Amino acid sequence: MPRVYGLLLAGLMALTSGAGAAWAVEVRAGVLRIDYPRLAPISRFDIVPDDLGFAGAALGEEDNASTGRFLGHTYAIETALAPPEAADAALDEMLADGLGLVVVLGRGEDVVRLADRAGSDVLVLNAAAQETALRDAACRANLLHVVPSNAMMADAVAQFAIWKNWDRWFLIHGSNPPDRALADAYRAAARKFGARIVEEREFEDTGGSRRTDTGHVLVQRQLPVFTQDARDHDVVIAADASDVFVPYLPFHLWEPRPVLGSAGLRPNTFNPTLEAWGATQFQTRFEALTGRYVRPEDYQVWLALRVIGEAVTRTGSADPATIREYVLGEEFELAAFKGVPVTFRPWNGQLRQPVLLYDGRINVSVSPQDGFLHQRSPLDTMGLDAPESDCNAFE
């Protein structure tokens, strides 16, 4: 027994010594959510919760604090909600308050502008903007991406389609710029994995209401005619980032085909049905804290804060430059309830992670699919690989 107590005491002293080296590290971060005008929800299932993203921040703060208590680290999260025209002012308030770590939920053009406004001394983590350009020529050295890009999402769908031998695609995309950008990602995915886009059609957004009975009937009548006489295809690939027509696309095609992409089988980062890899305990903790199911935005903000927490734990520093250097290095990895550790791509700041393929009730599959190999990591088969990215900010 004395030997056992001696070993326990030695371990406690070692822990205390380690904590002493990093004692009283105060970690302060901000979460800024930009709210944009939204289409009316089709049903109550589409109503966006008021705490979207902020609920993930609350759980992330709680998880970081649990580890931090053993090391003398404290965590404080400040949140702000702003329309696009007030986002700069909201960021300025955070910077004036001394925050050097900021998680942003917003669209690409706003995220890039805020990263530039924040300056090189501030580390910005993108938790929502999927535009591939932000990981390409428009990248910023102080901007890391927790959310997958359009390219990663499209590649995840493409791998599954190719694995199923569905290589003839009918691509239907919306008319808004984000829809066309997403369509570009699916075109690139088709070239990358050997699919053929046998036909493309654009569904024009005329600004009508999706919620009214007349709008519902109109779209239901339009879509079968809109998809009539398409060339022979295995699957419909939908690219509608604006969510204008895709809710009605399955079951309203002229010819019955699986729908993948923005409707039907959809790529996402997390959803309430994931229970593998320890995700059940994440789900139950989130539900106990918030009283609702998790959404991808919640998971992405949680993940961004856990990136910060893991870096602080390993480095004993809350300095943005130190955190950035560590997470982009080879030693960084983070458990994210996805079966494999997630890491960052050092050439463009994108977080590598598996992508779930979700049909609204179950996770049908997870990409990368078996058989898609890469010399570095199978996760790098999705999105911009180093030779494909024109990002120079990380050199």
ZAMARGU-4260 file (C-alpha; in steps of 0.2 Angstrom, whole numbers, plus 5000, padded with zeros to 4 digits):
<rodrens>
0) 5000/5000/5000 | 5014/5013/5004 | 5021/5010/4986 | 5004/5013/4979 | 5001/5029/4988
5) 5019/5034/4983 | 5015/5032/4965 | 4998/5041/4967 | 5007/5056/4976 | 5021/5056/4962
10) 5007/5057/4949 | 4998/5071/4958 | 5014/5081/4960 | 5018/5079/4942 | 5000/5085/4937
15) 5002/5099/4949 | 5019/5104/4942 | 5012/5103/4924 | 4997/5114/4930 | 5009/5126/4938
20) 5018/5129/4922 | 5002/5134/4914 | 4993/5141/4929 | 4980/5155/4927 | 4979/5154/4908
25) 4963/5164/4904 | 4956/5159/4887 | 4943/5172/4880 | 4935/5169/4863 | 4920/5177/4854
30) 4907/5169/4843 | 4899/5180/4830 | 4883/5174/4821 | 4878/5185/4806 | 4859/5183/4803
35) 4853/5185/4785 | 4835/5186/4778 | 4828/5169/4777 | 4814/5161/4766 | 4799/5157/4776
40) 4800/5139/4783 | 4790/5126/4774 | 4785/5118/4790 | 4789/5120/4809 | 4803/5107/4806
45) 4813/5121/4797 | 4811/5134/4810 | 4828/5140/4815 | 4831/5140/4834 | 4836/5157/4842
50) 4852/5149/4850 | 4858/5141/4833 | 4877/5140/4835 | 4877/5148/4852 | 4871/5131/4859
55) 4886/5123/4852 | 4897/5137/4860 | 4889/5133/4877 | 4894/5115/4876 | 4911/5119/4869
60) 4914/5131/4884 | 4908/5118/4896 | 4919/5104/4888 | 4935/5115/4888 | 4932/5121/4906
65) 4931/5103/4912 | 4949/5100/4905 | 4955/5117/4910 | 4950/5115/4928 | 4964/5102/4930
70) 4977/5114/4922 | 4972/5130/4929 | 4964/5136/4912 | 4948/5146/4912 | 4937/5149/4898
75) 4925/5163/4894 | 4915/5164/4878 | 4907/5180/4872 | 4893/5179/4859 | 4886/5192/4847
80) 4872/5192/4834 | 4871/5204/4820 | 4864/5207/4803 | 4877/5209/4789 | 4877/5228/4790
85) 4881/5227/4808 | 4894/5213/4808 | 4909/5224/4807 | 4903/5234/4822 | 4900/5218/4832
90) 4918/5212/4828 | 4925/5229/4833 | 4917/5227/4850 | 4925/5210/4852 | 4942/5216/4847
95) 4941/5232/4858 | 4937/5220/4872 | 4953/5211/4869 | 4947/5195/4861 | 4960/5187/4849
100) 4950/5171/4845 | 4934/5173/4835 | 4922/5160/4828 | 4911/5167/4814 | 4895/5160/4807
105) 4892/5169/4791 | 4893/5169/4772 | 4910/5169/4763 | 4911/5187/4758 | 4907/5192/4776
110) 4919/5180/4784 | 4934/5186/4772 | 4930/5204/4776 | 4929/5201/4795 | 4946/5191/4794
115) 4954/5206/4785 | 4947/5218/4797 | 4952/5208/4812 | 4970/5208/4806 | 4985/5196/4808
120) 4985/5196/4827 | 4968/5188/4828 | 4964/5170/4823 | 4947/5168/4815 | 4938/5151/4814
125) 4925/5149/4800 | 4911/5139/4806 | 4898/5141/4792 | 4905/5148/4775 | 4907/5133/4763
130) 4913/5143/4748 | 4928/5134/4740 | 4936/5150/4735 | 4940/5154/4754 | 4952/5138/4754
135) 4959/5143/4737 | 4965/5160/4730 | 4954/5170/4742 | 4962/5161/4758 | 4968/5171/4772
140) 4983/5167/4784 | 4973/5171/4800 | 4957/5161/4794 | 4955/5143/4798 | 4940/5133/4792
145) 4931/5121/4803 | 4916/5119/4791 | 4919/5108/4776 | 4920/5117/4759 | 4908/5115/4745
150) 4921/5104/4736 | 4922/5093/4751 | 4904/5091/4752 | 4902/5088/4733 | 4917/5075/4733
155) 4908/5066/4748 | 4892/5064/4738 | 4902/5060/4722 | 4912/5046/4730 | 4896/5037/4736
160) 4888/5039/4719 | 4903/5031/4711 | 4904/5018/4724 | 4886/5014/4719 | 4890/5014/4700
165) 4879/5029/4698 | 4890/5038/4686 | 4877/5046/4674 | 4872/5062/4683 | 4857/5074/4679
170) 4863/5091/4687 | 4849/5103/4692 | 4855/5119/4700 | 4847/5135/4706 | 4849/5152/4698
175) 4857/5162/4713 | 4876/5164/4714 | 4878/5152/4729 | 4868/5139/4719 | 4880/5141/4704
180) 4895/5140/4715 | 4889/5123/4722 | 4885/5117/4704 | 4904/5121/4700 | 4909/5110/4715
185) 4899/5095/4708 | 4906/5098/4690 | 4923/5097/4698 | 4918/5082/4708 | 4912/5073/4692
190) 4928/5076/4683 | 4938/5071/4698 | 4930/5054/4701 | 4925/5050/4683 | 4906/5053/4683
195) 4897/5060/4668 | 4885/5075/4669 | 4873/5070/4655 | 4863/5085/4656 | 4861/5101/4666
200) 4846/5112/4670 | 4844/5128/4680 | 4828/5131/4690 | 4825/5149/4691 | 4821/5158/4707
205) 4806/5169/4704 | 4805/5174/4722 | 4788/5166/4725 | 4783/5159/4742 | 4787/5141/4746
210) 4775/5141/4761 | 4758/5145/4754 | 4747/5132/4746 | 4748/5140/4729 | 4767/5140/4730
215) 4767/5122/4735 | 4755/5117/4721 | 4765/5128/4708 | 4782/5120/4712 | 4774/5102/4713
220) 4767/5105/4695 | 4782/5113/4689 | 4795/5101/4693 | 4789/5085/4684 | 4787/5096/4668
225) 4804/5104/4672 | 4813/5087/4673 | 4804/5079/4658 | 4814/5072/4643 | 4830/5072/4652
230) 4844/5062/4644 | 4846/5044/4652 | 4853/5046/4669 | 4856/5036/4685 | 4854/5049/4698
235) 4849/5068/4700 | 4862/5079/4708 | 4854/5094/4716 | 4863/5110/4719 | 4852/5123/4728
240) 4861/5132/4742 | 4847/5144/4743 | 4835/5130/4747 | 4822/5137/4734 | 4816/5121/4725
245) 4825/5106/4732 | 4813/5102/4746 | 4800/5097/4733 | 4812/5088/4721 | 4812/5070/4728
250) 4795/5062/4722 | 4792/5076/4709 | 4803/5070/4696 | 4797/5065/4679 | 4806/5049/4680
255) 4810/5041/4697 | 4828/5042/4702 | 4838/5044/4718 | 4841/5063/4722 | 4858/5067/4730
260) 4866/5084/4735 | 4855/5098/4742 | 4840/5086/4744 | 4837/5067/4746 | 4854/5061/4752
265) 4863/5076/4759 | 4880/5079/4765 | 4883/5087/4782 | 4895/5088/4797 | 4883/5081/4811
270) 4865/5077/4814 | 4854/5070/4828 | 4855/5052/4821 | 4874/5049/4823 | 4877/5037/4838
275) 4893/5029/4832 | 4910/5033/4839 | 4904/5039/4855 | 4892/5052/4848 | 4878/5047/4858
280) 4886/5054/4874 | 4889/5070/4864 | 4870/5071/4859 | 4864/5067/4876 | 4875/5081/4884
285) 4869/5093/4870 | 4851/5089/4873 | 4852/5090/4892 | 4860/5107/4890 | 4849/5115/4877
290) 4833/5105/4877 | 4834/5102/4858 | 4843/5091/4845 | 4859/5096/4838 | 4861/5105/4821
295) 4877/5106/4810 | 4880/5124/4815 | 4880/5119/4833 | 4892/5105/4830 | 4904/5117/4820
300) 4904/5130/4833 | 4908/5117/4846 | 4921/5110/4836 | 4929/5127/4833 | 4930/5130/4852
305) 4937/5112/4855 | 4951/5116/4842 | 4955/5131/4853 | 4954/5121/4869 | 4964/5107/4863
310) 4978/5119/4857 | 4978/5128/4874 | 4979/5112/4883 | 4994/5106/4873 | 5003/5122/4872
315) 4998/5131/4889 | 4995/5147/4879 | 4980/5157/4873 | 4990/5167/4861 | 4982/5167/4844
320) 4999/5165/4835 | 5004/5150/4846 | 4987/5142/4844 | 4988/5144/4825 | 5005/5137/4824
325) 5001/5122/4834 | 4985/5117/4826 | 4993/5118/4808 | 5007/5107/4814 | 5009/5088/4813
330) 5006/5085/4832 | 4988/5092/4832 | 4974/5080/4832 | 4956/5081/4840 | 4943/5068/4843
335) 4927/5074/4835 | 4915/5059/4837 | 4918/5054/4819 | 4929/5038/4820 | 4945/5046/4816
340) 4955/5061/4823 | 4952/5077/4814 | 4967/5088/4808 | 4971/5104/4798 | 4978/5105/4780
345) 4993/5116/4782 | 4991/5122/4764 | 4975/5131/4766 | 4969/5130/4784 | 4954/5117/4781
350) 4950/5105/4794 | 4950/5087/4788 | 4935/5077/4793 | 4923/5063/4787 | 4907/5069/4779
355) 4890/5061/4784 | 4877/5057/4771 | 4860/5059/4779 | 4843/5056/4772 | 4833/5065/4786
360) 4831/5049/4797 | 4847/5039/4796 | 4865/5041/4791 | 4866/5031/4775 | 4885/5032/4773
365) 4900/5041/4778 | 4913/5048/4766 | 4927/5045/4762 | 4921/5029/4754 | 4931/5013/4755
370) 4943/5011/4740 | 4947/5030/4738 | 4965/5031/4743 | 4977/5045/4746 | 4996/5045/4749
375) 4993/5056/4765 | 4976/5053/4771 | 4959/5046/4764 | 4951/5062/4771 | 4962/5072/4758
380) 4952/5064/4744 | 4938/5076/4748 | 4941/5095/4744 | 4956/5104/4738 | 4972/5094/4739
385) 4989/5103/4740 | 4992/5103/4721 | 4974/5109/4718 | 4974/5124/4730 | 4980/5141/4724
390) 4981/5147/4742 | 4998/5155/4745 | 4994/5163/4762 | 5000/5148/4772 | 5017/5146/4764
</rodrens>
